[in-house]
Amino acid sequence: MALTISYFAWVRERMGVAEEVVELPVEVADLTALLAWLAARDARGALAFAEPQRIRVAIDGVMMRPGAPLAGAREVALFPPVTGG
């Protein structure tokens, strides 16, 4: 499955790209598996996703919780928690 992944804020800085299109392995079926797969790909991913519980995720513009399925998703946005002031 081809999926566009957009990275924001320090996640983008650590990944070194703002966006990429990836072909997901069959076993990557939900957000938890996606973050683990991204962390295992290379050193940049390992750094960006060392604490996956800190990452916020939107699938096709809708905020999702860990474990949400990726079936039918076209875009996933990954970003750190937003703070206000």
Secondary structure, DSSP 4 states (H G I P E B T S, - for coil): -EEEEEE-HHHHHHHT-SEEEEE--TT--BHHHHHHHHHHH-HHHHHHTSSGGG-EEEETTEEE-TT-B-TT--EEEEEPPP---
